Each structure stands twice: as structure tokens, then as C-alpha cells.
């Protein structure tokens, strides 16, 4: 029996759909958050780190 390879990095991206809306809510591994109705735009934002990202707790 072969085992599946283990992931070695800790970058976790999360996209949630807000029920009753067309809005997606994304959270980057750094804690930055973003909302969009366009799934492509959401993933482009998530994967463009750090451009456009302000980690949670750092906002002024």
C-alpha cells in the first residue's frame, strides 16, 4: 500500500459563500480578507500575495 504524499507548507486559503447572496468571502493564509462576486477575481486576489493584502490586525 502506498501512502499519499503529505503537504509540507501551511498556506491555507479559504473561500466561503455567503448564503442568500452572490458574494464570496475569501481569507488568505496571512489573515487578510476580501469579498467579491466573481470567483476568478477572488482567486486572483488570494494568489497575488502580498499585493493588495493587509493582514488582519494591521489595518489602521
PQR file with spaces between the fields and no chain letter, atoms N, CA, C, O and H, PARSE charges and radii, in Angstrom:
ATOM       1  N    UNK     1       0.839   -1.181    0.000 -0.4000 1.5000
ATOM       2  CA   UNK     1       0.000    0.000    0.000 -0.0000 2.0000
ATOM       3  C    UNK     1       0.885    1.246    0.000  0.5500 1.7000
ATOM       4  O    UNK     1       1.776    1.378    0.839 -0.5500 1.4000
ATOM       5  N    UNK     2       0.638    2.161   -0.943 -0.4000 1.5000
ATOM       6  CA   UNK     2       1.394    3.409   -0.978 -0.0000 2.0000
ATOM       7  C    UNK     2       0.593    4.491   -0.273  0.5500 1.7000
ATOM       8  O    UNK     2      -0.636    4.530   -0.344 -0.5500 1.4000
ATOM       9  H    UNK     2      -0.086    2.054   -1.624  0.4000 1.0000
ATOM      10  N    UNK     3       1.305    5.352    0.394 -0.4000 1.5000
ATOM      11  CA   UNK     3       0.658    6.448    1.109 -0.0000 2.0000
ATOM      12  C    UNK     3       0.675    7.709    0.262  0.5500 1.7000
ATOM      13  O    UNK     3       1.590    7.935   -0.530 -0.5500 1.4000
ATOM      14  H    UNK     3       2.303    5.320    0.451  0.4000 1.0000
ATOM      15  N    UNK     4      -0.342    8.515    0.442 -0.4000 1.5000
ATOM      16  CA   UNK     4      -0.408    9.802   -0.252 -0.0000 2.0000
ATOM      17  C    UNK     4       0.665   10.722    0.313  0.5500 1.7000
ATOM      18  O    UNK     4       0.939   10.689    1.512 -0.5500 1.4000
ATOM      19  H    UNK     4      -1.086    8.332    1.085  0.4000 1.0000
ATOM      20  N    UNK     5       1.278   11.547   -0.546 -0.4000 1.5000
ATOM      21  CA   UNK     5       2.296   12.470   -0.038 -0.0000 2.0000
ATOM      22  C    UNK     5       1.684   13.489    0.922  0.5500 1.7000
ATOM      23  O    UNK     5       0.537   13.905    0.755 -0.5500 1.4000
ATOM      24  H    UNK     5       1.054   11.574   -1.520  0.4000 1.0000
ATOM      25  N    UNK     6       2.449   13.876    1.909 -0.4000 1.5000
ATOM      26  CA   UNK     6       1.990   14.872    2.879 -0.0000 2.0000
ATOM      27  C    UNK     6       2.323   16.273    2.388  0.5500 1.7000
ATOM      28  O    UNK     6       3.373   16.500    1.787 -0.5500 1.4000
ATOM      29  H    UNK     6       3.380   13.537    2.045  0.4000 1.0000
ATOM      30  N    UNK     7       1.431   17.195    2.646 -0.4000 1.5000
ATOM      31  CA   UNK     7       1.702   18.588    2.324 -0.0000 2.0000
ATOM      32  C    UNK     7       2.681   19.134    3.349  0.5500 1.7000
ATOM      33  O    UNK     7       2.543   18.879    4.546 -0.5500 1.4000
ATOM      34  H    UNK     7       0.578   17.011    3.135  0.4000 1.0000
ATOM      35  N    UNK     8       3.671   19.887    2.879 -0.4000 1.5000
ATOM      36  CA   UNK     8       4.689   20.383    3.792 -0.0000 2.0000
ATOM      37  C    UNK     8       4.551   21.866    4.102  0.5500 1.7000
ATOM      38  O    UNK     8       5.254   22.370    4.979 -0.5500 1.4000
ATOM      39  H    UNK     8       3.783   20.094    1.908  0.4000 1.0000
ATOM      40  N    UNK     9       3.675   22.574    3.417 -0.4000 1.5000
ATOM      41  CA   UNK     9       3.518   24.006    3.678 -0.0000 2.0000
ATOM      42  C    UNK     9       2.228   24.260    4.429  0.5500 1.7000
ATOM      43  O    UNK     9       1.357   23.392    4.486 -0.5500 1.4000
ATOM      44  H    UNK     9       3.104   22.164    2.706  0.4000 1.0000
ATOM      45  N    UNK    10       2.102   25.427    4.998 -0.4000 1.5000
ATOM      46  CA   UNK    10       0.949   25.748    5.829 -0.0000 2.0000
ATOM      47  C    UNK    10       0.079   26.850    5.238  0.5500 1.7000
ATOM      48  O    UNK    10      -0.717   27.449    5.961 -0.5500 1.4000
ATOM      49  H    UNK    10       2.810   26.132    4.952  0.4000 1.0000
ATOM      50  N    UNK    11       0.208   27.137    3.938 -0.4000 1.5000
ATOM      51  CA   UNK    11      -0.607   28.176    3.339 -0.0000 2.0000
ATOM      52  C    UNK    11      -2.012   27.639    3.103  0.5500 1.7000
ATOM      53  O    UNK    11      -2.221   26.738    2.291 -0.5500 1.4000
ATOM      54  H    UNK    11       0.854   26.650    3.351  0.4000 1.0000
ATOM      55  N    UNK    12      -2.964   28.205    3.823 -0.4000 1.5000
ATOM      56  CA   UNK    12      -4.347   27.778    3.690 -0.0000 2.0000
ATOM      57  C    UNK    12      -5.166   28.963    3.211  0.5500 1.7000
ATOM      58  O    UNK    12      -5.142   30.039    3.809 -0.5500 1.4000
ATOM      59  H    UNK    12      -2.795   28.937    4.483  0.4000 1.0000
ATOM      60  N    UNK    13      -5.883   28.748    2.132 -0.4000 1.5000
ATOM      61  CA   UNK    13      -6.776   29.759    1.588 -0.0000 2.0000
ATOM      62  C    UNK    13      -8.195   29.250    1.777  0.5500 1.7000
ATOM      63  O    UNK    13      -8.465   28.061    1.609 -0.5500 1.4000
ATOM      64  H    UNK    13      -5.902   27.874    1.647  0.4000 1.0000
ATOM      65  N    UNK    14      -9.096   30.152    2.126 -0.4000 1.5000
ATOM      66  CA   UNK    14     -10.474   29.734    2.363 -0.0000 2.0000
ATOM      67  C    UNK    14     -11.408   30.672    1.618  0.5500 1.7000
ATOM      68  O    UNK    14     -11.255   31.893    1.671 -0.5500 1.4000
ATOM      69  H    UNK    14      -8.877   31.118    2.263  0.4000 1.0000
ATOM      70  N    UNK    15     -12.377   30.089    0.922 -0.4000 1.5000
ATOM      71  CA   UNK    15     -13.411   30.865    0.245 -0.0000 2.0000
ATOM      72  C    UNK    15     -14.754   30.331    0.713  0.5500 1.7000
ATOM      73  O    UNK    15     -15.050   29.146    0.562 -0.5500 1.4000
ATOM      74  H    UNK    15     -12.501   29.098    0.879  0.4000 1.0000
ATOM      75  N    UNK    16     -15.559   31.213    1.281 -0.4000 1.5000
ATOM      76  CA   UNK    16     -16.898   30.852    1.746 -0.0000 2.0000
ATOM      77  C    UNK    16     -17.927   31.618    0.932  0.5500 1.7000
ATOM      78  O    UNK    16     -17.697   32.765    0.551 -0.5500 1.4000
ATOM      79  H    UNK    16     -15.319   32.175    1.404  0.4000 1.0000
ATOM      80  N    UNK    17     -19.039   30.997    0.671 -0.4000 1.5000
ATOM      81  CA   UNK    17     -20.161   31.646    0.011 -0.0000 2.0000
ATOM      82  C    UNK    17     -21.085   32.161    1.097  0.5500 1.7000
ATOM      83  O    UNK    17     -21.411   31.437    2.038 -0.5500 1.4000
ATOM      84  H    UNK    17     -19.226   30.065    0.980  0.4000 1.0000
ATOM      85  N    UNK    18     -21.508   33.408    0.970 -0.4000 1.5000
ATOM      86  CA   UNK    18     -22.425   33.989    1.948 -0.0000 2.0000
ATOM      87  C    UNK    18     -23.851   33.661    1.502  0.5500 1.7000
ATOM      88  O    UNK    18     -24.331   34.249    0.533 -0.5500 1.4000
ATOM      89  H    UNK    18     -21.244   33.996    0.206  0.4000 1.0000
ATOM      90  N    UNK    19     -24.541   32.740    2.177 -0.4000 1.5000
ATOM      91  CA   UNK    19     -25.876   32.299    1.774 -0.0000 2.0000
ATOM      92  C    UNK    19     -26.846   33.460    1.565  0.5500 1.7000
ATOM      93  O    UNK    19     -26.856   34.434    2.317 -0.5500 1.4000
ATOM      94  H    UNK    19     -24.151   32.261    2.964  0.4000 1.0000
ATOM      95  N    UNK    20     -27.657   33.322    0.522 -0.4000 1.5000
ATOM      96  CA   UNK    20     -28.638   34.356    0.209 -0.0000 2.0000
ATOM      97  C    UNK    20     -28.078   35.497   -0.611  0.5500 1.7000
ATOM      98  O    UNK    20     -28.794   36.451   -0.916 -0.5500 1.4000
ATOM      99  H    UNK    20     -27.649   32.530   -0.089  0.4000 1.0000
ATOM     100  N    UNK    21     -26.795   35.413   -0.975 -0.4000 1.5000
ATOM     101  CA   UNK    21     -26.149   36.466   -1.772 -0.0000 2.0000
ATOM     102  C    UNK    21     -25.343   35.818   -2.895  0.5500 1.7000
ATOM     103  O    UNK    21     -25.258   34.594   -2.994 -0.5500 1.4000
ATOM     104  H    UNK    21     -26.214   34.638   -0.727  0.4000 1.0000
ATOM     105  N    UNK    22     -24.760   36.659   -3.731 -0.4000 1.5000
ATOM     106  CA   UNK    22     -23.817   36.201   -4.749 -0.0000 2.0000
ATOM     107  C    UNK    22     -22.389   36.500   -4.317  0.5500 1.7000
ATOM     108  O    UNK    22     -21.483   36.509   -5.150 -0.5500 1.4000
ATOM     109  H    UNK    22     -24.829   37.654   -3.651  0.4000 1.0000
ATOM     110  N    UNK    23     -22.176   36.743   -3.039 -0.4000 1.5000
ATOM     111  CA   UNK    23     -20.887   37.198   -2.524 -0.0000 2.0000
ATOM     112  C    UNK    23     -20.058   36.020   -1.999  0.5500 1.7000
ATOM     113  O    UNK    23     -20.550   35.146   -1.286 -0.5500 1.4000
ATOM     114  H    UNK    23     -22.912   36.736   -2.363  0.4000 1.0000
ATOM     115  N    UNK    24     -18.778   36.039   -2.385 -0.4000 1.5000
ATOM     116  CA   UNK    24     -17.796   35.094   -1.862 -0.0000 2.0000
ATOM     117  C    UNK    24     -16.916   35.846   -0.866  0.5500 1.7000
ATOM     118  O    UNK    24     -16.553   36.998   -1.103 -0.5500 1.4000
ATOM     119  H    UNK    24     -18.378   36.749   -2.964  0.4000 1.0000
ATOM     120  N    UNK    25     -16.579   35.209    0.229 -0.4000 1.5000
ATOM     121  CA   UNK    25     -15.719   35.810    1.242 -0.0000 2.0000
ATOM     122  C    UNK    25     -14.447   34.979    1.311  0.5500 1.7000
ATOM     123  O    UNK    25     -14.484   33.798    1.656 -0.5500 1.4000
ATOM     124  H    UNK    25     -16.874   34.273    0.422  0.4000 1.0000
ATOM     125  N    UNK    26     -13.311   35.610    0.978 -0.4000 1.5000
ATOM     126  CA   UNK    26     -12.037   34.896    0.978 -0.0000 2.0000
ATOM     127  C    UNK    26     -11.160   35.299    2.137  0.5500 1.7000
ATOM     128  O    UNK    26     -11.146   36.460    2.546 -0.5500 1.4000
ATOM     129  H    UNK    26     -13.281   36.569    0.698  0.4000 1.0000
ATOM     130  N    UNK    27     -10.422   34.332    2.668 -0.4000 1.5000
ATOM     131  CA   UNK    27      -9.460   34.579    3.731 -0.0000 2.0000
ATOM     132  C    UNK    27      -8.129   33.981    3.305  0.5500 1.7000
ATOM     133  O    UNK    27      -8.045   32.792    2.996 -0.5500 1.4000
ATOM     134  H    UNK    27     -10.434   33.389    2.336  0.4000 1.0000
ATOM     135  N    UNK    28      -7.091   34.804    3.291 -0.4000 1.5000
ATOM     136  CA   UNK    28      -5.747   34.382    2.905 -0.0000 2.0000
ATOM     137  C    UNK    28      -5.042   33.746    4.104  0.5500 1.7000
ATOM     138  O    UNK    28      -5.467   33.914    5.247 -0.5500 1.4000
ATOM     139  H    UNK    28      -7.159   35.769    3.542  0.4000 1.0000
ATOM     140  N    UNK    29      -3.983   33.028    3.833 -0.4000 1.5000
ATOM     141  CA   UNK    29      -3.204   32.413    4.913 -0.0000 2.0000
ATOM     142  C    UNK    29      -2.616   33.442    5.858  0.5500 1.7000
ATOM     143  O    UNK    29      -2.286   33.119    6.999 -0.5500 1.4000
ATOM     144  H    UNK    29      -3.638   32.892    2.904  0.4000 1.0000
ATOM     145  N    UNK    30      -2.476   34.709    5.387 -0.4000 1.5000
ATOM     146  CA   UNK    30      -1.920   35.762    6.244 -0.0000 2.0000
ATOM     147  C    UNK    30      -2.985   36.396    7.134  0.5500 1.7000
ATOM     148  O    UNK    30      -2.667   37.185    8.023 -0.5500 1.4000
ATOM     149  H    UNK    30      -2.743   34.972    4.460  0.4000 1.0000
ATOM     150  N    UNK    31      -4.266   36.045    6.892 -0.4000 1.5000
ATOM     151  CA   UNK    31      -5.347   36.600    7.688 -0.0000 2.0000
ATOM     152  C    UNK    31      -6.100   37.721    6.997  0.5500 1.7000
ATOM     153  O    UNK    31      -7.139   38.156    7.493 -0.5500 1.4000
ATOM     154  H    UNK    31      -4.525   35.404    6.170  0.4000 1.0000
ATOM     155  N    UNK    32      -5.595   38.207    5.846 -0.4000 1.5000
ATOM     156  CA   UNK    32      -6.289   39.253    5.096 -0.0000 2.0000
ATOM     157  C    UNK    32      -7.596   38.688    4.552  0.5500 1.7000
ATOM     158  O    UNK    32      -7.681   37.503    4.230 -0.5500 1.4000
ATOM     159  H    UNK    32      -4.751   37.853    5.443  0.4000 1.0000
ATOM     160  N    UNK    33      -8.620   39.547    4.450 -0.4000 1.5000
ATOM     161  CA   UNK    33      -9.926   39.128    3.978 -0.0000 2.0000
ATOM     162  C    UNK    33     -10.361   39.971    2.799  0.5500 1.7000
ATOM     163  O    UNK    33      -9.947   41.121    2.655 -0.5500 1.4000
ATOM     164  H    UNK    33      -8.550   40.509    4.711  0.4000 1.0000
ATOM     165  N    UNK    34     -11.206   39.385    1.949 -0.4000 1.5000
ATOM     166  CA   UNK    34     -11.659   40.064    0.737 -0.0000 2.0000
ATOM     167  C    UNK    34     -13.017   39.498    0.356  0.5500 1.7000
ATOM     168  O    UNK    34     -13.281   38.317    0.585 -0.5500 1.4000
ATOM     169  H    UNK    34     -11.542   38.450    2.066  0.4000 1.0000
ATOM     170  N    UNK    35     -13.884   40.327   -0.225 -0.4000 1.5000
ATOM     171  CA   UNK    35     -15.186   39.865   -0.700 -0.0000 2.0000
ATOM     172  C    UNK    35     -15.328   40.208   -2.173  0.5500 1.7000
ATOM     173  O    UNK    35     -14.868   41.256   -2.626 -0.5500 1.4000
ATOM     174  H    UNK    35     -13.669   41.286   -0.411  0.4000 1.0000
ATOM     175  N    UNK    36     -15.971   39.315   -2.916 -0.4000 1.5000
ATOM     176  CA   UNK    36     -16.171   39.519   -4.344 -0.0000 2.0000
ATOM     177  C    UNK    36     -17.311   38.646   -4.828  0.5500 1.7000
ATOM     178  O    UNK    36     -17.592   37.600   -4.242 -0.5500 1.4000
ATOM     179  H    UNK    36     -16.345   38.463   -2.548  0.4000 1.0000
ATOM     180  N    UNK    37     -17.969   39.076   -5.900 -0.4000 1.5000
ATOM     181  CA   UNK    37     -18.986   38.252   -6.534 -0.0000 2.0000
ATOM     182  C    UNK    37     -18.380   37.390   -7.637  0.5500 1.7000
ATOM     183  O    UNK    37     -19.027   36.460   -8.118 -0.5500 1.4000
ATOM     184  H    UNK    37     -17.740   39.925   -6.375  0.4000 1.0000
ATOM     185  N    UNK    38     -17.161   37.684   -8.039 -0.4000 1.5000
ATOM     186  CA   UNK    38     -16.500   36.981   -9.139 -0.0000 2.0000
ATOM     187  C    UNK    38     -15.488   35.975   -8.594  0.5500 1.7000
ATOM     188  O    UNK    38     -14.502   36.378   -7.977 -0.5500 1.4000
ATOM     189  H    UNK    38     -16.636   38.440   -7.649  0.4000 1.0000
ATOM     190  N    UNK    39     -15.708   34.667   -8.810 -0.4000 1.5000
ATOM     191  CA   UNK    39     -14.781   33.665   -8.274 -0.0000 2.0000
ATOM     192  C    UNK    39     -13.369   33.772   -8.853  0.5500 1.7000
ATOM     193  O    UNK    39     -12.394   33.502   -8.151 -0.5500 1.4000
ATOM     194  H    UNK    39     -16.509   34.340   -9.311  0.4000 1.0000
ATOM     195  N    UNK    40     -13.251   34.161  -10.119 -0.4000 1.5000
ATOM     196  CA   UNK    40     -11.917   34.305  -10.721 -0.0000 2.0000
ATOM     197  C    UNK    40     -11.165   35.449  -10.056  0.5500 1.7000
ATOM     198  O    UNK    40      -9.988   35.316   -9.720 -0.5500 1.4000
ATOM     199  H    UNK    40     -14.043   34.380  -10.689  0.4000 1.0000
ATOM     200  N    UNK    41     -11.848   36.572   -9.869 -0.4000 1.5000
ATOM     201  CA   UNK    41     -11.225   37.721   -9.199 -0.0000 2.0000
ATOM     202  C    UNK    41     -10.824   37.358   -7.783  0.5500 1.7000
ATOM     203  O    UNK    41      -9.772   37.786   -7.308 -0.5500 1.4000
ATOM     204  H    UNK    41     -12.804   36.680  -10.142  0.4000 1.0000
ATOM     205  N    UNK    42     -11.656   36.566   -7.096 -0.4000 1.5000
ATOM     206  CA   UNK    42     -11.340   36.159   -5.727 -0.0000 2.0000
ATOM     207  C    UNK    42     -10.045   35.349   -5.687  0.5500 1.7000
ATOM     208  O    UNK    42      -9.167   35.632   -4.872 -0.5500 1.4000
ATOM     209  H    UNK    42     -12.511   36.218   -7.483  0.4000 1.0000
ATOM     210  N    UNK    43      -9.916   34.345   -6.558 -0.4000 1.5000
ATOM     211  CA   UNK    43      -8.716   33.516   -6.551 -0.0000 2.0000
ATOM     212  C    UNK    43      -7.492   34.288   -7.015  0.5500 1.7000
ATOM     213  O    UNK    43      -6.391   34.043   -6.522 -0.5500 1.4000
ATOM     214  H    UNK    43     -10.629   34.115   -7.220  0.4000 1.0000
ATOM     215  N    UNK    44      -7.658   35.220   -7.956 -0.4000 1.5000
ATOM     216  CA   UNK    44      -6.520   36.059   -8.352 -0.0000 2.0000
ATOM     217  C    UNK    44      -6.037   36.869   -7.168  0.5500 1.7000
ATOM     218  O    UNK    44      -4.831   37.005   -6.961 -0.5500 1.4000
ATOM     219  H    UNK    44      -8.552   35.420   -8.357  0.4000 1.0000
ATOM     220  N    UNK    45      -6.964   37.413   -6.382 -0.4000 1.5000
ATOM     221  CA   UNK    45      -6.591   38.180   -5.191 -0.0000 2.0000
ATOM     222  C    UNK    45      -5.873   37.284   -4.185  0.5500 1.7000
ATOM     223  O    UNK    45      -4.826   37.658   -3.655 -0.5500 1.4000
ATOM     224  H    UNK    45      -7.944   37.303   -6.549  0.4000 1.0000
ATOM     225  N    UNK    46      -6.427   36.112   -3.922 -0.4000 1.5000
ATOM     226  CA   UNK    46      -5.813   35.205   -2.949 -0.0000 2.0000
ATOM     227  C    UNK    46      -4.397   34.804   -3.354  0.5500 1.7000
ATOM     228  O    UNK    46      -3.504   34.746   -2.508 -0.5500 1.4000
ATOM     229  H    UNK    46      -7.277   35.808   -4.352  0.4000 1.0000
ATOM     230  N    UNK    47      -4.187   34.529   -4.628 -0.4000 1.5000
ATOM     231  CA   UNK    47      -2.897   34.024   -5.081 -0.0000 2.0000
ATOM     232  C    UNK    47      -1.890   35.122   -5.413  0.5500 1.7000
ATOM     233  O    UNK    47      -0.744   34.816   -5.743 -0.5500 1.4000
ATOM     234  H    UNK    47      -4.912   34.576   -5.314  0.4000 1.0000
ATOM     235  N    UNK    48      -2.287   36.396   -5.333 -0.4000 1.5000
ATOM     236  CA   UNK    48      -1.375   37.501   -5.645 -0.0000 2.0000
ATOM     237  C    UNK    48      -0.600   37.984   -4.427  0.5500 1.7000
ATOM     238  O    UNK    48       0.011   39.052   -4.464 -0.5500 1.4000
ATOM     239  H    UNK    48      -3.218   36.644   -5.065  0.4000 1.0000
ATOM     240  N    UNK    49      -0.619   37.227   -3.378 -0.4000 1.5000
ATOM     241  CA   UNK    49       0.028   37.608   -2.118 -0.0000 2.0000
ATOM     242  C    UNK    49       1.464   38.065   -2.333  0.5500 1.7000
ATOM     243  O    UNK    49       2.201   37.386   -3.048 -0.5500 1.4000
ATOM     244  H    UNK    49      -1.116   36.359   -3.348  0.4000 1.0000
ATOM     245  N    UNK    50       1.892   39.157   -1.763 -0.4000 1.5000
ATOM     246  CA   UNK    50       1.212   40.013   -0.798 -0.0000 2.0000
ATOM     247  C    UNK    50       0.527   41.225   -1.411  0.5500 1.7000
ATOM     248  O    UNK    50      -0.028   42.038   -0.671 -0.5500 1.4000
ATOM     249  H    UNK    50       1.294   39.709   -1.182  0.4000 1.0000
ATOM     250  N    UNK    51       0.543   41.381   -2.729 -0.4000 1.5000
ATOM     251  CA   UNK    51      -0.053   42.555   -3.363 -0.0000 2.0000
ATOM     252  C    UNK    51      -1.540   42.660   -3.027  0.5500 1.7000
ATOM     253  O    UNK    51      -2.304   41.729   -3.283 -0.5500 1.4000
ATOM     254  H    UNK    51       0.994   40.720   -3.329  0.4000 1.0000
ATOM     255  N    UNK    52      -1.949   43.794   -2.453 -0.4000 1.5000
ATOM     256  CA   UNK    52      -3.334   44.001   -2.099 -0.0000 2.0000
ATOM     257  C    UNK    52      -3.745   43.408   -0.777  0.5500 1.7000
ATOM     258  O    UNK    52      -4.919   43.481   -0.412 -0.5500 1.4000
ATOM     259  H    UNK    52      -1.329   44.550   -2.245  0.4000 1.0000
ATOM     260  N    UNK    53      -2.822   42.828   -0.053 -0.4000 1.5000
ATOM     261  CA   UNK    53      -3.145   42.169    1.208 -0.0000 2.0000
ATOM     262  C    UNK    53      -2.756   43.039    2.399  0.5500 1.7000
ATOM     263  O    UNK    53      -1.650   43.577    2.464 -0.5500 1.4000
ATOM     264  H    UNK    53      -1.869   42.769   -0.350  0.4000 1.0000
ATOM     265  N    UNK    54      -3.673   43.161    3.320 -0.4000 1.5000
ATOM     266  CA   UNK    54      -3.400   43.808    4.600 -0.0000 2.0000
ATOM     267  C    UNK    54      -3.805   42.799    5.666  0.5500 1.7000
ATOM     268  O    UNK    54      -4.996   42.602    5.910 -0.5500 1.4000
ATOM     269  H    UNK    54      -4.571   42.725    3.267  0.4000 1.0000
ATOM     270  N    UNK    55      -2.820   42.152    6.310 -0.4000 1.5000
ATOM     271  CA   UNK    55      -3.140   41.131    7.305 -0.0000 2.0000
ATOM     272  C    UNK    55      -4.063   41.644    8.405  0.5500 1.7000
ATOM     273  O    UNK    55      -4.009   42.815    8.782 -0.5500 1.4000
ATOM     274  H    UNK    55      -1.853   42.312    6.112  0.4000 1.0000
ATOM     275  N    UNK    56      -4.910   40.750    8.914 -0.4000 1.5000
ATOM     276  CA   UNK    56      -5.834   41.082    9.978 -0.0000 2.0000
ATOM     277  C    UNK    56      -5.077   41.630   11.169  0.5500 1.7000
ATOM     278  O    UNK    56      -4.043   41.080   11.546 -0.5500 1.4000
ATOM     279  H    UNK    56      -4.954   39.799    8.608  0.4000 1.0000
ATOM     280  N    UNK    57      -5.573   42.708   11.773 -0.4000 1.5000
ATOM     281  CA   UNK    57      -4.950   43.296   12.952 -0.0000 2.0000
ATOM     282  C    UNK    57      -3.935   44.379   12.620  0.5500 1.7000
ATOM     283  O    UNK    57      -3.431   45.044   13.525 -0.5500 1.4000
ATOM     284  H    UNK    57      -6.413   43.155   11.466  0.4000 1.0000
ATOM     285  N    UNK    58      -3.620   44.574   11.316 -0.4000 1.5000
ATOM     286  CA   UNK    58      -2.618   45.557   10.922 -0.0000 2.0000
ATOM     287  C    UNK    58      -3.302   46.803   10.353  0.5500 1.7000
ATOM     288  O    UNK    58      -2.643   47.821   10.140 -0.5500 1.4000
ATOM     289  H    UNK    58      -4.030   44.034   10.581  0.4000 1.0000
ATOM     290  N    UNK    59      -4.572   46.738   10.112 -0.4000 1.5000
ATOM     291  CA   UNK    59      -5.304   47.860    9.491 -0.0000 2.0000
ATOM     292  C    UNK    59      -5.342   49.054   10.426  0.5500 1.7000
ATOM     293  O    UNK    59      -5.398   48.920   11.649 -0.5500 1.4000
ATOM     294  H    UNK    59      -5.107   45.912   10.285  0.4000 1.0000
ATOM     295  N    UNK    60      -5.308   50.225    9.808 -0.4000 1.5000
ATOM     296  CA   UNK    60      -5.253   51.436   10.599 -0.0000 2.0000
ATOM     297  C    UNK    60      -6.521   52.111   10.867  0.5500 1.7000
ATOM     298  O    UNK    60      -6.540   53.146   11.534 -0.5500 1.4000
ATOM     299  H    UNK    60      -5.262   50.333    8.815  0.4000 1.0000
